[in-house]
Amino acid sequence: MSKPYSVEPPRTATWLVSLFTLAEEAESILGDLLEEFSSLASNSGAAFARRWYWRQAVKTIAHLIPTAFRVAPWSTAAGVVGGFLTRSLVGRLPGRTILAVLERYQVYQYHFETYMFFASTGMDIGIFITFLCAGCIVALVAKGTEMAAAMVLSLIFGAMAVVGFVGFQYVVGRTGDLESLWMLTWYFADSLAVVIGAAIIRTRRLNARTLPLNP
């Protein structure tokens, strides 16, 4: 007898869907996707089935984000507000701390290149960490709808960054240069950090839920 046809769906797509899916719906949604994927893989081939699975994963995630606000509006909104306030309160802390340390040890006089690194890239990294913390706060507050709240907050920060960037470019009259593009890249990286922070907390919760209990 020949072996039954068996192929696994894309793990990354499955993981992304599990991040956004509500706990009580995860098994049924992933089960339906897996059943249809297996049927397509048998009839149309693994490559076709994987492409279909990715499309369905994206559609499912896009549907689950507004669903989270309908199912748990208060906790999801609180997560967005909590993350926004966290970023607002601690946003300037990395820059102030770095400058204070640089001035305290007179790095400018003795190690100019080190000073320039921390005064530019070091501050960018510090700001990235504050957005990461904001994402973690979102996930801690919006339990169960962590990723939906994080995506909304990320879009808010992204929109604010783009508006600020365009306004700045208009005022100074600079468009399209490498420095401006690098600045815009960091803006989008900061918004992505919100999603990464929430994904870390969500993944830990999923892992804790699936760990077997000790006898």
N, C-alpha and C positions, 0 to 999 in steps of 0.2 A: 504493500500500500504506500502511496506517496504521502509526504508530510502535508498537513494543512497549510495553506498560504498564511503567513504571519509576517507583518511588518509593523514597526512602532511609529506612531505619529511624531512629528517634530517636538522634541522635549522642551525647547525654548518657548514654542507657542503654547504648549500645554501648561508650562509654568506661569506664563503671563496670564492666561485665562484663570488659573487657580488664584492668582494674586487679586484679581478684580471680582471674582465670584463670591457671593455671599455664602457663608458656611453651610446653610441649610439647602442651598441649591447647587453646591459644587459637584456632588456626586452625580446628580441627574444631568447637568449640563455637560460635564466631561464624559459621562457615559454615552450620551446621545452623539457627541462629536466622534467618540471612538468607534461607535457602531457604524456610523455612516462612513468614516474613514476606512474601516476594514472592508466594507462592501465596495468602495471605490477602488481600493488597492487591489482587490481580487479581480475586478472587472476591467479597470482602466489602467492599472499599473501604479507603482509606488510613487513615481514622480508626480503624476497627475493628482494623486490623493494628497500628497504633501502640500502642493500648491493650493488645493481646495481647503485643506485644514488651516493654512495660514490666513486665507481670505476669511474663513468663518471665524477664526480667532479674533481678527481685527474687528469684524462686525459685532461679535459678541461683546468685546470690551467696550466698543462705542455705545452699545445698548445698555451695558451694565452701569456706566457712569451716571447717566440721569436716573436710572432705576434706584441707585443708592440714595439719592436725594428724596425720592418718593418713599422709600422704605424706612429710612432713618434720617429725616430732614434735620432734626435738631443736633444730633451728635456729629453729622457730617458737616453742617454749617459751622458748628463750634470748632471742629478740627481746622477748617479753613481759616477762621478768625484767629484761633490760637497760634497757628503757624505764622500768620501774617504779623501778629503782635510780637512773637518771638523774634522774627527777623528784624522788626523795627527797633526792638529794645536792645538787641545785641549786635546789630549791624555794624556799628562804628567801633565796637570793642576791639576787634583784631588790629585795626589800623592804629588806634591809640596805643595799644599795648606794644606793638612792634616799634613805633616811633619812640615811645618812652624808653624801651630797652636800647635802641640804637643811640639815642642821645645820652643815656646814662653811662654807657661804656665808650662813648665818643668814637663809634665805629666809622663815622664819616672821615675823621682825620687819619686813621691808621689803616683802614681796610675799605677803600672807596668802592671797589667792585662788590664787596659783600653788602655794603650799605645800599647800593643801587638795586641789588637783587631783592633784598628784603623790603625795600621801600616801594618796589613795583610788583614783581611776581609774588613775593611773600605776602603782600597785602591781598592780592587776588586770591591766593590760596586760602587765606584767612576768611575772606568773604565767602568763598565757596563752602567752607566748613560751617559758617553761620546758616547758609541755606540748607545744608545737610541736616543741621540741628532742627531747623524749622520743619523739615519733612518728618523727622522723628517725632516731634511734638504733634504734628497732624495725625500721625498713625496712633500715637498713644491716646489721643482724645477721641478720634473717630474709629473706635474699635469695630471691626467688621466691614467698614466702608473706607478703610485707610487709603486705598489707591485712588478711589474716586475723588476724595477730598484733596489728595495730593495733586492730582492732575488739574483740578480746578485752580488751586493755588499756584501751580506752576504756570498755567496759562495767564493768570493775573499778573504774576511777576514778569513773564515774558512780554505781555502787552505793555506794561509800564516801562520795561527796558527799551522796547522798540520806539515808543513815543519819546522817551527821553533822549535816545540816541539820534533820532531824526531831528528833534528840536535842537540838539547840540550841533549837529552837522549843519543845520540851516543857519544858526547864529554865527558860527566860525567860518562858514563857507568852505568846508572840507568834505568832499564826498569821494568814496571809492579808493582812498589810499590804504596801504597795508595796515597802518596803525589803527585806522578806523575799523577795518574788517576784523582785526585781532580783538579790539574792544568788544565788538558785537558778538564774536565767538564766546568770549568770557560771559557775556550776559546770558546767552542761551545755556552755557554750561551751568550757571548758577540756578537757572530754572530747572534744569535736569537734576541738579543735586537734591531738590525737594522730593522728586519722585524716587530717587535712589534711597534717600533717608527713610521714606515711608516703606519702600520695598524691603529694606533690611528688617524693620520691625515686623512687617506682615509675614515675611519668610520665617522669622523666628517663631512666630505664633503658629504658623502652619506646621512647622517641625515639631513644636511642643505638643500639638494636637495629635500628631501621628506616632509619637514615640510610644512604644509599648510600656505598660506599667510593670514595675518590678514585682515579682511574686512575693 
